[in-house]
């Protein structure tokens, strides 16, 4: 039967380890005699609450309980189960900084130092030990400001994910074996709060080696191009042609414009309560017909995008036509047959004008369009009828509609003067 010998509790973040420990049975009590080099270690007894802890001599079959106790599980009344030399070494494996005897380094640990992942996705933080010593433990730390928070620990026979952190339930080791060579972890459902530095540490009997990974959690913005709801008209003055929006991204997106030589852009940013940023870039210019048909492109770059996002629009700049009404140069005579009474012309407008006639019930119109080399359009509408004495003195009106006209509707009218043959 084992007896217990109680020792005073060591400071919560320091334990004194020794390169050799002998277990001697003196007067039926198990005591610990230490000799050799003394070193200061930062193995944490994170969950031991009592003012005394117990060291006992037991068989090797209790190794699993011993490991669980070291990792903070509440087994065996908080007792640290101490066996023989194999456990002694294992305990010393957990030591972090044996002062004067070992050095820390990253040369024996392979990691991806900079990792960028989008919010909501999962990430694997790779950490592989390549040294020749046999690791006794793996510890993961998360840097929180000026302090360290232990989030996971692994021993040859067991591991633990700390349940007092936000990672509990989302974090796990990926390829853990008893050799403790691969300490990679996977974090699911990434949050902005997960961003920061993570340290992966392998502890052996003679050395502790570690490396740090910087994790950045991004949020891809929603990108859109908003066009000016009103029409662009030549000579209308300075207006906002288009607005490029990168909504709720992290970090803020970069927006640039291309395609036009004239014009300029202005940008505003808005920080959303969840930490994302909405960026709006407005492109302003004075519309000139020379820019009609040109392509204006908004380019959005963001770390969460594999490639930049380009959104384009083709400028549709309206140009007012010259409107005129041409009358038949010859006299209109009753009974002369079908003739062109008047021609309504909307010359060199963009887009094509709309022409209609009013005032007469008889007659019809025919229309032709002609595209100019610069893209402008000339529209001609001829009104044809058979002159009769009933139409004498009636008013024929040409109505021209075009978005660039001021007002957008122009009416030109003529009064019919129809002669009879016997008047001649």
C-alpha positions, 0 to 999 in steps of 0.5 A: 500500500502506498503512503503519501507525502505532502509537499508545499505547493509551488508557484502556479507558473513555476516548477523546479525540475531536475535532471535526475530524481531518485525515489527512496523508500524511507521509513515506509514513506515515499520521499523525493531526493533530488540531485544534479543540475537545477533548472527553472521551468514554466510548466503550468499547474493550471487547474490545481486549486488545493494548497497542498498536492501529493506525490506518491510512488505507484506502478507504471500502470498509472502513467495515463492517470499521471499524464491526465493530471499533468494536463489539468484533468481532475483525476485522483483528487488532484494528485500528481502521480509520480512513478519512476525515471520514465515519468521523471523525464516526462515531467522534465520534458514539460519544462520550458526554459532550463536556464543555462542548459538549453537554448530556444530556437525555431530551426527544428520546427517547420511552420507557415509563418504567415497565414491568411484565411477568410472568416467562417472557413477553417485553417490548419496551422502546420507545426512539424518537429524535425529535430533528433531529440524525442519530444515529450510534449507539445504546447500551443499558445495564443498571444493575447496582448502582453500575455500568453494563453495556453490553448492545447497540450499533447503528451505521448499518451493523451492530449487536451484542448483547454475548455476555458478559451474560445477555441474549445469545440473548434480546435483539434490536433490533425495528425497527432501520434505518440511520437509527437512529431506533428503538432499541427492543429485545425481551427474551424469556423474562424472568427475575427477574434482568432486573429493573432500570433500562435506559438507551437512548442516542442519540449524534449529532455535537453531542449525546447524549440518553438516557432510562431505563426501569425494568423490573419482573418479576412472578410471578403467584401461584397463588390458592386458598381452603382451607376448614376440614375440620371442620364449623362448629357453633354455639357451638364457640368460636374456629376458623379458618373459611377460609385464603386462599393466594397461592402463589409470587408476586412481589411479595407479594400483598395479601389482604383479607376481606369479608362478615362483621362478626365475626371477624378475620384473621392473615397469614403470609409465606414467602419461597421460594428463587427469590425469590417469596413465599407469603402465607397469610391465615387468617380466624378467628371463633366460629361462630354460627347467625346467620352461617349462609348468609353469604358470606365472600370472600377478595380477592387483589390483585397487580401481575401480575393485570389484575383482583383475584381473588375467592374466596368460600364460603358459611358452613354453620354447623350448629345442634343440634336438640331431640330428643324422642319422643312416644307415642300418647296412647291405649292400644294394643289387640291387633287395633285396626288400623294406628295411629301408635305413636310420633313422633320429632321433631328440632326446628329443627336445621341441617341436617336430622336423620336419623331411623331406627327399630329394635326391631320387625320389623313396622311402617313409618315416614313422615317429614315435614320443615318449613323454619323461617323462619330456615332451620332444619329440623324433622323428624318421623318417625311409626312405624305398626304394627298392635298385636299381643300378640306385640309386647307388651313389645318395645322401639321405639327412635328413632335421631337423627343430627346433626353438631351433636349431642354425641354425634352420635347420640341414641337414644330408646326406649319399651316397647310396652304392648299390651292385649287386648280380653278384658283390658279 
